[in-house]
Amino acid sequence: MRSIAALKECARNKQWHRSDLRPTNLEKVEEFILQATHKEYFPTMEREASLRKLNPKLDNKGVLRVGGRARAGAKLTETQIHPVILPKNAHVSDLILQHHNEKIHHLGRRSTLTAIREAGYWLINGTGQVKRWLHKCVGCRRLRRETELQQMGELPKERLEQTPAFTHVGIDVFEPYYVKDRRTELKCWGLMITRLYSRTVHIELLEMLHGCKRTGQHHHLQQWNEHRGSEE
């Protein structure tokens, strides 16, 4: 649009300056592009089946808009009540669709279609057109692709060799529980000892996470070694 405005200014003034790209010039160029698009895709407005339900009308600038009985009020502008009709599969429609999709940072089909309508455009077969464009959009496909599956590492030999029970183990502590001992409520944890080969589980009750007292983790491991033998 800026390029067309610059070319029109060059043709009119035989020279061009950057200051010639004023908002009024850009609005005129936008009207010129829309008029040319409507003449190309809707040469006979009365015979177009896609326009019948929209009750189309031409505004005072020659732009084709959606008709209707509503009038501009305090909360709605004329552009929102009578949006500009955009033809299906037109290059201008794709450019407007791309602009608003990038403007809302690839939020999806509904958000893109809402942004286009709030900007004052009515895209014929809007849902299908937005779906078609989002399928081609690299940013949308990157954000909505399937998550990658992490490649698991090789199993250690301790998981594959059959050994006596609890020769090779893994240790973990899980969330605290509150246990009543007579009239006292104690905060305890679960000490889980898992055999690596067969995944057999043994659970002990911990009253302390750290320390070498009789209720601590080291004490339970020492009892385990005395009962089962030294684990690895």
N, C-alpha and C positions, 0 to 999 in steps of 0.2 A: 504494500500500500504506500509506503514512503517512496519507493522507487517510482511508482506511477505519478505520485504527486510531484516529485522532482522533475520528471520528464514533461509533465504538463506546464510547469513553471518555466522550464527551459524553452519550450515551444512558444510560450506566450511572451516572455521577456527577452528572448534571444540570449539569455545568460541565467546562471543559477547561483544562488547564495544559500547557505545553510539556514539563514533566518527565514527563508520562504516557506519552510515546513511548519506552518502555523496550524493550530487545531482546526480552524475553519477549513483550511485546504485539505486536511486529512479527512474531515467529515464529507466533503464534496467527493473526494476520491472513493470513499466507502460507498456512497450513494451511486457513483458511476459504476463500480464493480458489481453491486447488487442488481442494478438495472440491466447491465449486460448479461449477467447470469440468468436473470428471469427471462429475458428475450430469447436466450439460447435454449433453455429447458422448457419454457412455457410459451411457445409461440402463439398458441390458441388457448387462452385461459379457460374458455367455456367448455372445451372438449377434454380437458385433463381430468382423468378419473381420480387422481391422487389429491386434487384440490376441492372436490365437491363437498366433502364433509367439513372443510375448513372455512367455507363461505368467504373466499378471498376478496380483497378490495385493494385498489390502488390509492396510495396517499397522495398528497399534493406535490410530492417530489418524484412520483412515478415508481415507487418501490412497492412491491407486492407484499401485503400483510394479511394476517389472519383476521377475519371478520368476527362479528359477535354483537350482542346487544348491550354489553357493559360499556360504561363510560368512565373516563379518567376521574378518579376521586382523590381524596387527600392521601390515601395510603398506597395507591397504585398509580403508576405513571402510564402514559399513552403507549410507551414501548412494551411495558409488561402486559397490558391488556390486549394490544394488537401487535404481537411480535412479527418480525420479518420472516417470511417463509424461505427456507433453504431447501433446494432440490436434492434428491437422492443421488449419491455417487458423484456429486459435483466437486471439482477441485477446491472451490471456495469453501464448501461445506467441510471438506477434510481439513483445510487450514484452520478454520474456526474451531473444529473439534480438537485438533492437536493443541491449539493455543490454550483452550480451557482445561484440557486434560493435564497439561504441564503446569498450568497455573494452580490447580488444586493438588499438585504433587501425586498424581496417579492414584486417586482414592477409590476408583472403581467406576462401574457402569452407571449406577444411580446418581452418584455425586457429579459425574461429568455431565450427564443429561440435565440435571438440575442447574448446574452452573451455566450451561448454554441457554436454557430458558430464562434464567434470571438476567442474562445479558441482553435479552430481547430478541432471541432467535427461536424459530420453530422448525426443527429438523424433521422432514418427512421420513416416516419409518425410523424414528429416532433411536429406539431400542436396538434394532438390528444394525443400524449404522454405527452406533457406539460400540457394540459387540465386535463388529468387523474391524474397527480401528484399534480397539484395545488388544485384539488378537495379534495385530501387526506391531504394536508399540513395544519396543525393546524394554523400556523401563517398567511397564506393567507386567510383562512376561517374567522379568527378573524378580520382581517383588512377589509374584504369585506362583512361582514354580514350586514343584514338590521339594520337600526338604531332603537333603542328602543323608544317606545312611552311613554311619561311621564304620570303618573297617576294623573288625576286632583283631587283636593281636594273637599270636600263637600261644597255646596253652603251655604252662610250665610242666616239666617232667613229673613233678610231685602230684599233678592232677591225673596223670595217666598210669603211673606205676602203682600196682596193688601192694600195699604195705599193711602191717598190723594196725589195728584200730587206733586212730588219733596219733599216728606217728608224725604226720604233717598236718598242721592245723592253722586256721585263721581265727583272729580274735577281734571282736567288736563289742561296743557298749551301746545300748539303745536307751530310749527316752526314760525319764524318771517316772516312778510310780509312788504313790503314797500308801504305805502299809501300816496297819494298826497293830501295835504290840501292847496288849492290855489297854491302858488308857492313853498311851502315847502314840502319836502319829509320826511315822518316820518316812523320810524321803529316800527311796532306794532306786537303784538302776539295775538293769539286766546285763550280765556278762555272758555273751554268746560265744561259744567255742565250736568251730565248725571243722569237720574233717575234710581235707581237700579232695580226697579220692571219691568218697561216696556221699559227700555232703551231709553226713550225720551231724546232728546238732546236740550240744549239751549246754544248758543254761544254768548259771549261778546267780544268786541274789547279792548285789553289792549295796552296802550301806554308805560307802565312801568311794569316790572316784580315785583319789590319790592318797598317798601315805602308806606306811608299812605297818599300820595297826592291824588288829585281828579282823577288822571289818573291811580292810582296804583291798584293792585289786591285786597287789603283790601277794597278800596272804592267801587269796583264793587260788592264784596260780601256783603257789608253793604247795597247797593241798592237792591240787590237780596233779602236779608232778609226782608227789608221793603216792598217789592212788593209781595213776595211769602210766607213770614213767615219764621220762623227759621227752617233751614234744619239740618239734622243730618248726 
